[in-house]
């Protein structure tokens, strides 16, 4: 029901979908970047856009938040609980990257969306967790976007990281800068200054 409402809002507010030539197999198991991220509306439009191409985006939160009664609202929106408890003979908690990467081992399909800014607030540097989740899980990074100037949501490409963080980040930033999607609140967004 919640996703249906998201799709309705997407259409009623005049948004459209733009997908370049993407191999659908790359979308089945992938880390989705959703940028720019400056508003809670971003989640509504991104989820709705991806549903139009058959991708059910998921986002990670602490497993404690998935319990009833919050689960009633969060699960339909795409929330998936992260379990960082020690596993097997391991005595220490998993890192967030390890826990998120492990999800790809147990899920047949998983499109995990991670805003690289890590927050709706202005950040001069992006978080690197999305990159290390993708490289650890050996999945592509889907360069998704929302452009409030044109009311367009979509995907530029599915990028397969090489393991060279700095060079890959320069490339990812260059793709976004080339297209320059407009955020809802421009004053709250900037590209990572280290790689722009």
C-alpha atoms as an extended CHARMM CRD file, in Angstrom:
* protein
*
       196  EXT
         1         1  UNK       CA              0.0000000000        0.0000000000        0.0000000000  PROA      1               0.0000000000
         2         2  UNK       CA              2.7950000000        2.4500000000        0.9110000000  PROA      2               0.0000000000
         3         3  UNK       CA              4.6320000000        1.7630000000       -2.3330000000  PROA      3               0.0000000000
         4         4  UNK       CA              1.3940000000        2.2570000000       -4.2610000000  PROA      4               0.0000000000
         5         5  UNK       CA              1.0210000000        5.6690000000       -2.5850000000  PROA      5               0.0000000000
         6         6  UNK       CA              4.6170000000        6.5060000000       -3.5520000000  PROA      6               0.0000000000
         7         7  UNK       CA              3.8740000000        5.6680000000       -7.2030000000  PROA      7               0.0000000000
         8         8  UNK       CA              0.7330000000        7.7610000000       -7.1170000000  PROA      8               0.0000000000
         9         9  UNK       CA              2.6380000000       10.7520000000       -5.7190000000  PROA      9               0.0000000000
        10        10  UNK       CA              5.3440000000       10.2760000000       -8.3560000000  PROA      10              0.0000000000
        11        11  UNK       CA              2.7790000000       10.4620000000      -11.1430000000  PROA      11              0.0000000000
        12        12  UNK       CA              0.5960000000       13.2050000000       -9.6410000000  PROA      12              0.0000000000
        13        13  UNK       CA              3.6030000000       15.4610000000       -9.0410000000  PROA      13              0.0000000000
        14        14  UNK       CA              4.6540000000       15.1940000000      -12.6950000000  PROA      14              0.0000000000
        15        15  UNK       CA              7.7960000000       13.1040000000      -12.3480000000  PROA      15              0.0000000000
        16        16  UNK       CA              9.1510000000       10.9670000000      -15.1820000000  PROA      16              0.0000000000
        17        17  UNK       CA             11.5930000000        8.0770000000      -15.4180000000  PROA      17              0.0000000000
        18        18  UNK       CA             14.8060000000        8.0340000000      -17.4430000000  PROA      18              0.0000000000
        19        19  UNK       CA             16.8920000000        4.8810000000      -17.6510000000  PROA      19              0.0000000000
        20        20  UNK       CA             19.8870000000        4.6170000000      -19.9500000000  PROA      20              0.0000000000
        21        21  UNK       CA             20.9580000000        1.2700000000      -21.3290000000  PROA      21              0.0000000000
        22        22  UNK       CA             21.2810000000       -0.8560000000      -18.2090000000  PROA      22              0.0000000000
        23        23  UNK       CA             21.7510000000       -4.6000000000      -17.9840000000  PROA      23              0.0000000000
        24        24  UNK       CA             18.8360000000       -5.7360000000      -15.8170000000  PROA      24              0.0000000000
        25        25  UNK       CA             21.1000000000       -8.4020000000      -14.2770000000  PROA      25              0.0000000000
        26        26  UNK       CA             23.2020000000       -5.6080000000      -12.7630000000  PROA      26              0.0000000000
        27        27  UNK       CA             20.1480000000       -4.3380000000      -10.9240000000  PROA      27              0.0000000000
        28        28  UNK       CA             19.2330000000       -7.6530000000       -9.2590000000  PROA      28              0.0000000000
        29        29  UNK       CA             22.1210000000       -7.5190000000       -6.7990000000  PROA      29              0.0000000000
        30        30  UNK       CA             23.5470000000       -4.0460000000       -6.4400000000  PROA      30              0.0000000000
        31        31  UNK       CA             24.2630000000       -1.0650000000       -4.2620000000  PROA      31              0.0000000000
        32        32  UNK       CA             22.1620000000        1.8990000000       -5.4300000000  PROA      32              0.0000000000
        33        33  UNK       CA             23.5130000000        5.3910000000       -4.9510000000  PROA      33              0.0000000000
        34        34  UNK       CA             20.6590000000        7.8670000000       -4.6810000000  PROA      34              0.0000000000
        35        35  UNK       CA             21.9590000000       11.3830000000       -5.0150000000  PROA      35              0.0000000000
        36        36  UNK       CA             21.5440000000       14.2470000000       -4.5120000000  PROA      36              0.0000000000
        37        37  UNK       CA             19.9020000000       13.5830000000       -1.1470000000  PROA      37              0.0000000000
        38        38  UNK       CA             18.5600000000       16.7140000000        0.5650000000  PROA      38              0.0000000000
        39        39  UNK       CA             14.9510000000       15.8420000000        1.4230000000  PROA      39              0.0000000000
        40        40  UNK       CA             12.7620000000       13.0520000000        2.7800000000  PROA      40              0.0000000000
        41        41  UNK       CA             10.8630000000       13.2910000000       -0.5220000000  PROA      41              0.0000000000
        42        42  UNK       CA             13.9050000000       11.7340000000       -2.2040000000  PROA      42              0.0000000000
        43        43  UNK       CA             12.9720000000        8.3100000000       -0.8530000000  PROA      43              0.0000000000
        44        44  UNK       CA              9.4070000000        8.5970000000       -2.1490000000  PROA      44              0.0000000000
        45        45  UNK       CA             10.4220000000        9.4810000000       -5.6990000000  PROA      45              0.0000000000
        46        46  UNK       CA             13.3590000000        7.0650000000       -5.9090000000  PROA      46              0.0000000000
        47        47  UNK       CA             11.3500000000        4.0980000000       -4.6300000000  PROA      47              0.0000000000
        48        48  UNK       CA              8.4940000000        4.9210000000       -7.0170000000  PROA      48              0.0000000000
        49        49  UNK       CA             10.8250000000        5.3310000000       -9.9950000000  PROA      49              0.0000000000
        50        50  UNK       CA             12.5730000000        2.0270000000       -9.4560000000  PROA      50              0.0000000000
        51        51  UNK       CA              9.2690000000        0.1960000000       -8.9810000000  PROA      51              0.0000000000
        52        52  UNK       CA              8.4060000000        1.2670000000      -12.5300000000  PROA      52              0.0000000000
        53        53  UNK       CA             11.2820000000       -0.8750000000      -13.8160000000  PROA      53              0.0000000000
        54        54  UNK       CA             10.6260000000       -3.7330000000      -11.4150000000  PROA      54              0.0000000000
        55        55  UNK       CA             13.3170000000       -2.9350000000       -8.8390000000  PROA      55              0.0000000000
        56        56  UNK       CA             12.2810000000       -3.0940000000       -5.1980000000  PROA      56              0.0000000000
        57        57  UNK       CA             14.7410000000       -0.8670000000       -3.3840000000  PROA      57              0.0000000000
        58        58  UNK       CA             15.7090000000       -1.7930000000        0.1610000000  PROA      58              0.0000000000
        59        59  UNK       CA             17.4090000000        0.3100000000        2.7880000000  PROA      59              0.0000000000
        60        60  UNK       CA             19.2970000000       -0.8530000000        5.8680000000  PROA      60              0.0000000000
        61        61  UNK       CA             18.4370000000        0.0650000000        9.4450000000  PROA      61              0.0000000000
        62        62  UNK       CA             19.2270000000       -1.4490000000       12.8340000000  PROA      62              0.0000000000
        63        63  UNK       CA             17.3690000000       -4.7240000000       13.3300000000  PROA      63              0.0000000000
        64        64  UNK       CA             15.7670000000       -3.3710000000       16.4990000000  PROA      64              0.0000000000
        65        65  UNK       CA             13.7560000000       -0.9270000000       14.3600000000  PROA      65              0.0000000000
        66        66  UNK       CA             12.1740000000       -3.7780000000       12.3880000000  PROA      66              0.0000000000
        67        67  UNK       CA             10.2030000000       -5.0000000000       15.3860000000  PROA      67              0.0000000000
        68        68  UNK       CA              6.4620000000       -4.5040000000       15.8000000000  PROA      68              0.0000000000
        69        69  UNK       CA              4.8450000000       -1.9460000000       15.6760000000  PROA      69              0.0000000000
        70        70  UNK       CA              7.4050000000        0.0250000000       13.5930000000  PROA      70              0.0000000000
        71        71  UNK       CA              7.7550000000       -2.9200000000       11.2290000000  PROA      71              0.0000000000
        72        72  UNK       CA              4.2170000000       -2.2830000000        9.9750000000  PROA      72              0.0000000000
        73        73  UNK       CA              5.3570000000        0.9210000000        8.2850000000  PROA      73              0.0000000000
        74        74  UNK       CA              9.0680000000        0.3190000000        7.7100000000  PROA      74              0.0000000000
        75        75  UNK       CA              9.0410000000       -3.0970000000        6.0250000000  PROA      75              0.0000000000
        76        76  UNK       CA              6.6210000000       -2.0990000000        3.2330000000  PROA      76              0.0000000000
        77        77  UNK       CA              8.8030000000        0.9420000000        2.5730000000  PROA      77              0.0000000000
        78        78  UNK       CA             11.7800000000       -1.3690000000        1.9840000000  PROA      78              0.0000000000
        79        79  UNK       CA             13.5220000000       -1.4600000000        5.3610000000  PROA      79              0.0000000000
        80        80  UNK       CA             15.7730000000       -4.4180000000        6.0180000000  PROA      80              0.0000000000
        81        81  UNK       CA             17.2810000000       -5.0990000000        9.4310000000  PROA      81              0.0000000000
        82        82  UNK       CA             21.0400000000       -5.1790000000        9.9080000000  PROA      82              0.0000000000
        83        83  UNK       CA             22.3230000000       -7.8030000000       12.3340000000  PROA      83              0.0000000000
        84        84  UNK       CA             25.7890000000       -6.9330000000       13.6390000000  PROA      84              0.0000000000
        85        85  UNK       CA             25.9050000000       -9.5990000000       16.3710000000  PROA      85              0.0000000000
        86        86  UNK       CA             28.9550000000      -11.8900000000       16.4140000000  PROA      86              0.0000000000
        87        87  UNK       CA             28.5690000000      -14.8550000000       14.0680000000  PROA      87              0.0000000000
        88        88  UNK       CA             30.0760000000      -18.3160000000       14.2890000000  PROA      88              0.0000000000
        89        89  UNK       CA             33.3150000000      -18.2950000000       16.2820000000  PROA      89              0.0000000000
        90        90  UNK       CA             33.6480000000      -14.5420000000       15.9760000000  PROA      90              0.0000000000
        91        91  UNK       CA             33.3990000000      -12.7620000000       19.3390000000  PROA      91              0.0000000000
        92        92  UNK       CA             33.1770000000       -9.1530000000       18.1450000000  PROA      92              0.0000000000
        93        93  UNK       CA             30.3470000000       -7.3170000000       16.4450000000  PROA      93              0.0000000000
        94        94  UNK       CA             30.4100000000       -7.0630000000       12.6610000000  PROA      94              0.0000000000
        95        95  UNK       CA             31.1450000000       -3.6760000000       11.1350000000  PROA      95              0.0000000000
        96        96  UNK       CA             28.2370000000       -2.0200000000        9.3470000000  PROA      96              0.0000000000
        97        97  UNK       CA             29.9530000000       -2.7030000000        5.9990000000  PROA      97              0.0000000000
        98        98  UNK       CA             30.3830000000       -6.4110000000        6.8190000000  PROA      98              0.0000000000
        99        99  UNK       CA             26.7940000000       -6.7390000000        8.0020000000  PROA      99              0.0000000000
       100       100  UNK       CA             25.4180000000       -5.0340000000        4.9010000000  PROA      100             0.0000000000
       101       101  UNK       CA             27.6480000000       -7.0450000000        2.5670000000  PROA      101             0.0000000000
       102       102  UNK       CA             26.4620000000      -10.2530000000        4.2560000000  PROA      102             0.0000000000
       103       103  UNK       CA             22.9120000000       -9.4580000000        3.1730000000  PROA      103             0.0000000000
       104       104  UNK       CA             23.9330000000      -10.1310000000       -0.4220000000  PROA      104             0.0000000000
       105       105  UNK       CA             24.9730000000      -13.6810000000        0.5040000000  PROA      105             0.0000000000
       106       106  UNK       CA             21.5630000000      -14.6000000000        1.8980000000  PROA      106             0.0000000000
       107       107  UNK       CA             19.3310000000      -12.7090000000       -0.5430000000  PROA      107             0.0000000000
       108       108  UNK       CA             18.6790000000      -13.9850000000       -4.0580000000  PROA      108             0.0000000000
       109       109  UNK       CA             17.9890000000      -10.4180000000       -5.1720000000  PROA      109             0.0000000000
       110       110  UNK       CA             18.8990000000       -7.2420000000       -3.3090000000  PROA      110             0.0000000000
       111       111  UNK       CA             18.9600000000       -3.6420000000       -4.4920000000  PROA      111             0.0000000000
       112       112  UNK       CA             20.3010000000       -1.8140000000       -1.4540000000  PROA      112             0.0000000000
       113       113  UNK       CA             20.0280000000        1.9820000000       -1.6500000000  PROA      113             0.0000000000
       114       114  UNK       CA             22.6190000000        4.0570000000        0.1900000000  PROA      114             0.0000000000
       115       115  UNK       CA             22.7550000000        7.8650000000       -0.0350000000  PROA      115             0.0000000000
       116       116  UNK       CA             26.4920000000        8.6200000000       -0.3480000000  PROA      116             0.0000000000
       117       117  UNK       CA             26.1260000000       11.8410000000        1.6120000000  PROA      117             0.0000000000
       118       118  UNK       CA             24.9550000000        9.7780000000        4.6050000000  PROA      118             0.0000000000
       119       119  UNK       CA             22.6490000000       12.6220000000        5.6280000000  PROA      119             0.0000000000
       120       120  UNK       CA             20.2800000000       15.2720000000        4.2790000000  PROA      120             0.0000000000
       121       121  UNK       CA             22.5900000000       17.9190000000        5.7660000000  PROA      121             0.0000000000
       122       122  UNK       CA             25.3360000000       19.6160000000        3.8010000000  PROA      122             0.0000000000
       123       123  UNK       CA             28.4900000000       17.4720000000        3.6850000000  PROA      123             0.0000000000
       124       124  UNK       CA             31.8120000000       18.3340000000        2.0790000000  PROA      124             0.0000000000
       125       125  UNK       CA             32.8230000000       14.6700000000        1.9000000000  PROA      125             0.0000000000
       126       126  UNK       CA             30.7310000000       11.6540000000        1.0090000000  PROA      126             0.0000000000
       127       127  UNK       CA             30.6890000000        8.5360000000        3.1610000000  PROA      127             0.0000000000
       128       128  UNK       CA             32.6780000000        5.6300000000        1.7030000000  PROA      128             0.0000000000
       129       129  UNK       CA             30.5580000000        2.8070000000        3.1500000000  PROA      129             0.0000000000
       130       130  UNK       CA             28.5660000000        2.2840000000       -0.0500000000  PROA      130             0.0000000000
       131       131  UNK       CA             31.7950000000        1.6450000000       -1.9480000000  PROA      131             0.0000000000
       132       132  UNK       CA             33.1260000000       -0.9170000000        0.5020000000  PROA      132             0.0000000000
       133       133  UNK       CA             29.7810000000       -2.7010000000        0.7570000000  PROA      133             0.0000000000
       134       134  UNK       CA             29.7910000000       -3.0840000000       -3.0420000000  PROA      134             0.0000000000
       135       135  UNK       CA             33.4070000000       -4.2590000000       -3.2550000000  PROA      135             0.0000000000
       136       136  UNK       CA             33.0210000000       -6.6710000000       -0.3170000000  PROA      136             0.0000000000
       137       137  UNK       CA             29.8120000000       -8.1360000000       -1.7580000000  PROA      137             0.0000000000
       138       138  UNK       CA             31.2330000000       -8.0270000000       -5.3270000000  PROA      138             0.0000000000
       139       139  UNK       CA             28.2080000000       -6.2180000000       -6.7320000000  PROA      139             0.0000000000
       140       140  UNK       CA             27.9130000000       -3.1720000000       -9.0240000000  PROA      140             0.0000000000
       141       141  UNK       CA             27.2000000000        0.3630000000       -7.8650000000  PROA      141             0.0000000000
       142       142  UNK       CA             24.1220000000        1.7000000000       -9.6400000000  PROA      142             0.0000000000
       143       143  UNK       CA             24.4380000000        5.4410000000      -10.2250000000  PROA      143             0.0000000000
       144       144  UNK       CA             20.8610000000        6.5590000000       -9.6210000000  PROA      144             0.0000000000
       145       145  UNK       CA             19.6880000000       10.1370000000       -9.3570000000  PROA      145             0.0000000000
       146       146  UNK       CA             16.8190000000       12.5500000000       -8.7360000000  PROA      146             0.0000000000
       147       147  UNK       CA             16.6780000000       15.7860000000      -10.7000000000  PROA      147             0.0000000000
       148       148  UNK       CA             14.1920000000       18.2140000000       -9.1620000000  PROA      148             0.0000000000
       149       149  UNK       CA             14.8720000000       20.7750000000      -11.9260000000  PROA      149             0.0000000000
       150       150  UNK       CA             13.4020000000       18.4730000000      -14.5830000000  PROA      150             0.0000000000
       151       151  UNK       CA             11.3960000000       16.2230000000      -12.2300000000  PROA      151             0.0000000000
       152       152  UNK       CA             13.2570000000       13.2140000000      -13.5630000000  PROA      152             0.0000000000
       153       153  UNK       CA             14.4110000000       10.1330000000      -11.6800000000  PROA      153             0.0000000000
       154       154  UNK       CA             16.6090000000        7.4770000000      -13.1570000000  PROA      154             0.0000000000
       155       155  UNK       CA             19.8710000000        5.6110000000      -13.5090000000  PROA      155             0.0000000000
       156       156  UNK       CA             22.9680000000        6.7160000000      -15.3980000000  PROA      156             0.0000000000
       157       157  UNK       CA             24.7960000000        3.3940000000      -15.3040000000  PROA      157             0.0000000000
       158       158  UNK       CA             25.7570000000        0.3360000000      -13.2880000000  PROA      158             0.0000000000
       159       159  UNK       CA             29.4050000000        0.7890000000      -12.3750000000  PROA      159             0.0000000000
       160       160  UNK       CA             31.6000000000       -2.1860000000      -11.4560000000  PROA      160             0.0000000000
       161       161  UNK       CA             34.1740000000       -0.9470000000       -8.9280000000  PROA      161             0.0000000000
       162       162  UNK       CA             37.7970000000       -1.7970000000       -9.6280000000  PROA      162             0.0000000000
       163       163  UNK       CA             38.9960000000       -1.7410000000       -6.0210000000  PROA      163             0.0000000000
       164       164  UNK       CA             40.8920000000        1.5300000000       -6.5560000000  PROA      164             0.0000000000
       165       165  UNK       CA             38.8010000000        3.7380000000       -4.2840000000  PROA      165             0.0000000000
       166       166  UNK       CA             40.2230000000        7.1080000000       -5.3120000000  PROA      166             0.0000000000
       167       167  UNK       CA             40.0420000000        6.5080000000       -9.0590000000  PROA      167             0.0000000000
       168       168  UNK       CA             36.5930000000        4.9620000000       -8.8270000000  PROA      168             0.0000000000
       169       169  UNK       CA             35.3040000000        7.8620000000       -6.7550000000  PROA      169             0.0000000000
       170       170  UNK       CA             36.6920000000       10.3470000000       -9.2810000000  PROA      170             0.0000000000
       171       171  UNK       CA             34.8150000000        8.4970000000      -11.9950000000  PROA      171             0.0000000000
       172       172  UNK       CA             31.5450000000        8.2880000000      -10.0170000000  PROA      172             0.0000000000
       173       173  UNK       CA             31.6630000000       12.0140000000       -9.1980000000  PROA      173             0.0000000000
       174       174  UNK       CA             32.4670000000       12.8300000000      -12.8350000000  PROA      174             0.0000000000
       175       175  UNK       CA             29.3460000000       11.0010000000      -14.0080000000  PROA      175             0.0000000000
       176       176  UNK       CA             27.1370000000       12.9630000000      -11.6250000000  PROA      176             0.0000000000
       177       177  UNK       CA             28.8550000000       16.2780000000      -12.4080000000  PROA      177             0.0000000000
       178       178  UNK       CA             28.4580000000       15.6980000000      -16.1390000000  PROA      178             0.0000000000
       179       179  UNK       CA             24.6740000000       15.3900000000      -15.7900000000  PROA      179             0.0000000000
       180       180  UNK       CA             24.4380000000       17.6630000000      -12.7230000000  PROA      180             0.0000000000
       181       181  UNK       CA             21.0180000000       16.6250000000      -11.3510000000  PROA      181             0.0000000000
       182       182  UNK       CA             19.2890000000       19.3770000000       -9.3930000000  PROA      182             0.0000000000
       183       183  UNK       CA             18.6180000000       18.6870000000       -5.6900000000  PROA      183             0.0000000000
       184       184  UNK       CA             15.4210000000       19.7750000000       -3.9630000000  PROA      184             0.0000000000
       185       185  UNK       CA             17.4790000000       22.0360000000       -1.6920000000  PROA      185             0.0000000000
       186       186  UNK       CA             20.6330000000       23.0480000000       -3.6430000000  PROA      186             0.0000000000
       187       187  UNK       CA             22.1490000000       24.8010000000       -0.6290000000  PROA      187             0.0000000000
       188       188  UNK       CA             22.2470000000       21.4350000000        1.1710000000  PROA      188             0.0000000000
       189       189  UNK       CA             24.2280000000       19.5310000000       -1.4740000000  PROA      189             0.0000000000
       190       190  UNK       CA             27.7640000000       19.4100000000       -2.7760000000  PROA      190             0.0000000000
       191       191  UNK       CA             29.9470000000       16.8340000000       -4.4990000000  PROA      191             0.0000000000
       192       192  UNK       CA             32.7230000000       15.2670000000       -2.4690000000  PROA      192             0.0000000000
       193       193  UNK       CA             35.4240000000       17.9650000000       -2.5420000000  PROA      193             0.0000000000
       194       194  UNK       CA             38.1940000000       15.3510000000       -2.4830000000  PROA      194             0.0000000000
       195       195  UNK       CA             37.2320000000       13.9760000000       -5.8890000000  PROA      195             0.0000000000
       196       196  UNK       CA             35.3300000000       16.8090000000       -7.5940000000  PROA      196             0.0000000000
